[in-house]
Every structure is written in C-alpha cells, then in structure tokens.
Amino acid sequence: MDVEVRLFATLREGRFGKKSLELPEGIPVREVLDRLAIQSNEVSIVLINGKEGDIDRSLASGDVLSLFPAVGGG
C-alpha cells in the first residue's frame, strides 16, 4: 500500500520532507518510525490525514502520515 509520509523540522535532517512509501497493509505508525530510524521519543505530534493520531494506530492505503518533533523555545 502507498502512504505519504511528511517529516517536519529536525525530523527531516538526513531524511526527506515528503515521500511516498510502499508499506505493508495495516502497518502501525511505530513500525514506520523504526523503518525511518526515528525514535518514538523524538516525535511529539502524529497526524494521520490531518487528524491527531498515535504511534500505535494502523495505517491504510492512501493515508498521509505527518510527524512533528517537540518544539523548543523560551
């Protein structure tokens, strides 16, 4: 199945901004993170098709997965 993965801010470093990935049907977000060498504690916000999700949710063909790191600041 095809899933569009969008990485933001520091998660893009050494990776990509937006990419279509061929993944097994029903793969959980957690396994996508593993494939991309992203630690779950690096991800603060998970959006699936623009709505709040979590790393244990399974993905379906055509989903758009957006991953955001924690934002620092003062």
N, C-alpha and C positions, 0 to 999 in steps of 0.2 A: 504494500500500500504506500501511497505517496503522502508525506506530511511535510508541510513547510515549517522550518524552524527559524526563528528570528532571535538573534542574540543582541543584547544591548550593553552599552558601556564597557566595563572591564571584561565581561564575558566574551567580547569579540577578540580580545588580544590573542593573536596567534591562531585564530579560528576563522570566522566569517561573520558577516552581518545577517545575511538571509540566504537560506539554501533549502532546496527541496531534497528530502531524503527518502529513499526506499527502505521501509521498515516492515517487520512482521506485523500482521494484523493483531490488534489488541495490545500492542506493546505499552507498558506503563512508562510514564514520564521518567521515572527513576532509571530505567534501563537506557533511555535516550541520553540522560546525563552521563551514565557510565560510558557509553559509546563515544561521547564527546570529551571525555576526560574532565568533566566538571563535577566537583564535589557538591553534594546536596547543600552543605552549609554555605556555599558561595551564592546560592540562589535565594533571593528574598521574595520575589513575586513570580508566580507562574500564571500565565493567561493561556486559555485554550479557546480559540475562536473569539478572543476579545473578552472572555469572562473568566473570573477567578477560578483557578483550579489548584490541584496539589500534585505532588510528585508521585503519588500512588494511583492516580487516575489513568485509565487505559485510553489510548488514542485510537481514532478511527481514520479511515482513508479520507483525505481532503482536509483534515484538521490543520489549523495554524497554531503552532506552539510558540509562545513568546516568553523568553526568560530574562529576568532582570536581577542584577546583583543588589545587595544592600547599598544604599546611598549614604555616603558620609558627608559630614559638613559641620559647621559650627554655628 
